[in-house]
Amino acid sequence: MVSQDLLDILRCPACVREKEGLLELYKETWLICQDCGRKYPIRDDIPVMLIDEGDRWVAVSREDLPVPPPK
């Protein structure tokens, strides 16, 4: 599980320069940007905060996100 302290400081790397880039924890396995909708998986308790990874899932609705995220 990702610590709350880490979740409090993490921001969407694509949005953080122009917006807040706040992230919402979804089903303990995804971080969803509240500004752009990019979705970042959490694998082995490590958030994968690569813009390319967020882009990969941006068109997938939150209800259709695989739990756990694929490796």
Backbone as ProteinMPNN parsed JSONL, in Angstrom:
{"seq_chain_A": "MVSQDLLDILRCPACVREKEGLLELYKETWLICQDCGRKYPIRDDIPVMLIDEGDRWVAVSREDLPVPPPK", "coords_chain_A": {"N_chain_A": [[0.839, -1.172, 0.0], [0.49, 2.24, -0.772], [1.953, 4.918, 0.954], [0.209, 7.46, 2.82], [1.515, 9.883, 3.103], [3.164, 9.977, 0.837], [1.215, 9.955, -1.173], [0.095, 12.447, -0.693], [1.975, 14.236, -1.697], [2.455, 13.541, -4.339], [1.973, 14.39, -7.777], [0.396, 14.825, -10.972], [2.638, 14.344, -13.555], [2.359, 15.471, -16.068], [0.654, 17.641, -15.813], [1.418, 19.283, -13.694], [2.991, 21.614, -14.01], [1.371, 23.576, -15.098], [-1.121, 23.358, -13.954], [-2.834, 22.148, -11.002], [-2.649, 19.348, -10.858], [-3.652, 17.349, -9.2], [-4.089, 14.141, -7.727], [-6.251, 11.334, -7.616], [-6.802, 8.56, -5.611], [-7.674, 5.419, -6.739], [-9.364, 2.517, -6.178], [-7.186, 1.537, -4.754], [-5.172, 0.896, -6.537], [-4.738, 2.567, -8.67], [-3.863, 5.866, -9.752], [-5.532, 8.745, -10.506], [-5.522, 11.574, -12.484], [-7.01, 14.608, -11.661], [-7.201, 16.763, -13.312], [-6.415, 16.206, -16.067], [-7.156, 13.579, -16.552], [-5.441, 11.466, -16.954], [-4.27, 8.199, -16.158], [-2.495, 6.539, -13.746], [-0.836, 3.585, -13.016], [-0.45, 1.61, -10.007], [2.003, -0.446, -9.133], [3.133, -3.216, -7.404], [3.097, -1.715, -5.041], [4.255, 0.654, -5.891], [3.912, 3.723, -7.384], [3.593, 4.274, -10.828], [4.705, 6.801, -12.394], [5.005, 7.806, -15.049], [4.625, 9.825, -17.9], [4.025, 8.678, -20.387], [2.913, 6.256, -19.568], [0.615, 7.137, -18.23], [-0.702, 8.29, -20.425], [-1.317, 6.027, -21.858], [-3.545, 4.946, -20.62], [-5.491, 6.904, -20.598], [-7.842, 7.033, -22.169], [-9.388, 5.016, -21.197], [-12.166, 4.186, -19.286], [-12.742, 4.764, -15.799], [-14.128, 2.688, -14.572], [-13.493, 0.558, -16.188], [-10.837, 0.035, -15.777], [-8.206, -2.264, -15.306], [-7.905, -4.329, -12.446], [-5.744, -6.069, -10.503], [-3.408, -3.63, -11.966], [-2.024, -4.406, -15.193], [1.22, -5.873, -15.75]], "CA_chain_A": [[0.0, 0.0, 0.0], [1.243, 3.49, -0.871], [1.737, 5.715, 2.164], [-0.562, 8.686, 2.654], [2.47, 10.98, 2.934], [3.556, 9.995, -0.569], [0.039, 10.365, -1.948], [-0.118, 13.88, -0.484], [2.913, 15.059, -2.471], [2.476, 13.156, -5.753], [1.178, 15.172, -8.716], [0.491, 14.372, -12.356], [3.808, 14.987, -14.156], [1.965, 16.194, -17.272], [-0.139, 18.826, -15.476], [1.897, 20.004, -12.514], [3.591, 22.919, -14.329], [0.349, 24.553, -15.47], [-2.303, 23.173, -13.116], [-2.483, 21.498, -9.733], [-2.267, 17.964, -11.094], [-4.018, 16.516, -8.052], [-4.39, 12.753, -8.058], [-7.235, 10.615, -6.805], [-6.524, 7.13, -5.477], [-8.837, 4.64, -7.174], [-9.278, 1.075, -5.886], [-5.865, 1.231, -4.191], [-4.243, 0.44, -7.575], [-4.624, 3.577, -9.728], [-3.901, 7.282, -9.434], [-6.19, 9.403, -11.627], [-5.36, 13.024, -12.436], [-8.287, 15.307, -11.661], [-7.17, 17.78, -14.358], [-6.336, 15.698, -17.447], [-7.732, 12.247, -16.661], [-4.455, 10.388, -17.111], [-4.363, 7.203, -15.097], [-1.187, 5.964, -13.455], [-0.99, 2.365, -12.214], [0.406, 1.341, -8.857], [2.445, -1.838, -9.251], [3.98, -3.62, -6.272], [3.085, -0.577, -4.116], [5.043, 1.75, -6.447], [3.205, 4.446, -8.437], [4.333, 4.429, -12.076], [4.337, 8.172, -12.737], [5.533, 8.178, -16.356], [3.576, 10.411, -18.732], [3.633, 7.664, -21.391], [2.035, 5.284, -18.904], [-0.659, 7.828, -18.036], [-1.321, 8.423, -21.75], [-1.789, 4.699, -22.282], [-4.82, 4.628, -19.976], [-6.348, 8.083, -20.527], [-9.134, 6.799, -22.831], [-10.091, 3.933, -20.508], [-12.982, 4.697, -18.178], [-12.28, 4.258, -14.502], [-14.79, 1.414, -14.289], [-12.891, -0.484, -17.017], [-9.434, -0.15, -15.446], [-7.948, -3.59, -14.73], [-7.42, -4.392, -11.061], [-4.633, -5.127, -10.441], [-2.916, -3.202, -13.27], [-1.12, -5.376, -15.823], [2.662, -5.554, -15.623]], "C_chain_A": [[0.894, 1.25, 0.0], [0.921, 4.355, 0.349], [0.973, 7.002, 1.845], [0.357, 9.891, 2.458], [2.914, 11.106, 1.482], [2.394, 10.463, -1.444], [-0.215, 11.864, -1.844], [0.799, 14.749, -1.345], [2.946, 14.718, -3.957], [1.542, 14.04, -6.568], [1.362, 14.581, -10.108], [1.67, 15.088, -13.021], [3.465, 15.778, -15.42], [1.296, 17.525, -16.951], [0.508, 19.762, -14.474], [2.482, 21.388, -12.827], [2.543, 23.987, -14.611], [-0.897, 24.494, -14.592], [-1.856, 22.521, -11.814], [-2.05, 20.056, -9.911], [-2.592, 17.034, -9.938], [-4.454, 15.132, -8.513], [-5.385, 12.16, -7.075], [-6.847, 9.136, -6.789], [-7.793, 6.361, -5.807], [-8.555, 3.156, -6.964], [-7.887, 0.638, -5.429], [-4.835, 0.827, -5.245], [-4.049, 1.438, -8.71], [-4.601, 4.97, -9.123], [-4.446, 7.988, -10.665], [-6.054, 10.912, -11.452], [-6.728, 13.687, -12.555], [-8.345, 16.385, -12.735], [-7.263, 17.188, -15.764], [-6.932, 14.311, -17.637], [-6.732, 11.135, -16.917], [-4.544, 9.472, -15.898], [-3.014, 6.506, -14.956], [-1.357, 4.735, -12.563], [-0.045, 2.354, -11.015], [0.727, -0.145, -8.923], [3.41, -2.153, -8.116], [4.183, -2.452, -5.306], [3.939, 0.605, -4.586], [4.24, 2.433, -7.543], [4.107, 4.625, -9.659], [3.919, 5.769, -12.681], [4.988, 8.652, -14.034], [4.394, 8.709, -17.218], [3.099, 9.417, -19.783], [2.685, 6.629, -20.806], [0.659, 5.892, -18.66], [-1.422, 7.989, -19.338], [-1.953, 7.116, -22.203], [-3.204, 4.414, -21.779], [-5.831, 5.764, -19.998], [-7.737, 7.847, -21.135], [-9.969, 5.709, -22.158], [-10.896, 4.528, -19.354], [-12.518, 4.059, -16.873], [-12.89, 2.907, -14.168], [-14.162, 0.257, -15.058], [-11.403, -0.697, -16.734], [-9.221, -1.531, -14.825], [-7.386, -3.489, -13.315], [-7.003, -5.825, -10.792], [-4.18, -4.736, -11.852], [-1.994, -4.262, -13.87], [0.342, -4.921, -15.708], [3.254, -5.205, -16.947]], "O_chain_A": [[1.916, 1.3, 0.684], [-0.241, 4.503, 0.727], [1.08, 7.553, 0.749], [0.012, 10.819, 1.726], [3.028, 12.214, 0.957], [2.581, 11.274, -2.351], [-0.686, 12.483, -2.798], [0.44, 15.876, -1.687], [3.417, 15.525, -4.759], [0.456, 14.397, -6.112], [2.361, 13.919, -10.386], [1.7, 16.318, -13.049], [4.219, 16.673, -15.802], [1.37, 18.453, -17.757], [0.158, 20.941, -14.426], [2.461, 22.259, -11.957], [2.791, 25.173, -14.391], [-1.642, 25.47, -14.498], [-0.662, 22.362, -11.557], [-1.171, 19.583, -9.19], [-1.893, 16.044, -9.716], [-5.101, 14.976, -9.549], [-5.361, 12.446, -5.878], [-6.594, 8.541, -7.837], [-8.853, 6.613, -5.233], [-7.602, 2.615, -7.524], [-7.465, -0.49, -5.685], [-3.721, 0.448, -4.885], [-3.269, 1.178, -9.625], [-5.243, 5.224, -8.103], [-3.889, 7.85, -11.754], [-6.419, 11.463, -10.413], [-7.508, 13.359, -13.448], [-9.429, 16.88, -13.044], [-8.094, 17.618, -16.564], [-7.191, 13.904, -18.769], [-7.123, 9.979, -17.081], [-4.846, 9.899, -14.784], [-2.47, 5.961, -15.916], [-1.947, 4.821, -11.487], [1.005, 2.997, -11.015], [-0.155, -0.993, -8.788], [4.387, -1.435, -7.901], [5.288, -2.224, -4.814], [4.308, 1.461, -3.782], [3.912, 1.794, -8.543], [5.247, 5.073, -9.536], [2.915, 5.86, -13.387], [5.469, 9.783, -14.105], [3.318, 8.114, -17.262], [1.9, 9.322, -20.045], [1.758, 6.179, -21.48], [-0.355, 5.226, -18.864], [-2.644, 7.845, -19.367], [-2.999, 7.11, -22.853], [-3.972, 3.718, -22.442], [-6.931, 5.609, -19.468], [-8.716, 8.415, -20.651], [-11.129, 5.506, -22.516], [-10.363, 5.285, -18.544], [-11.972, 2.956, -16.861], [-12.237, 2.068, -13.547], [-14.277, -0.896, -14.643], [-10.77, -1.528, -17.385], [-9.96, -1.929, -13.926], [-6.51, -2.672, -13.032], [-7.844, -6.723, -10.848], [-4.517, -5.414, -12.823], [-1.267, -4.939, -13.143], [0.633, -3.731, -15.585], [4.446, -4.911, -17.033]]}, "name": "protein", "num_of_chains": 1, "seq": "MVSQDLLDILRCPACVREKEGLLELYKETWLICQDCGRKYPIRDDIPVMLIDEGDRWVAVSREDLPVPPPK"}
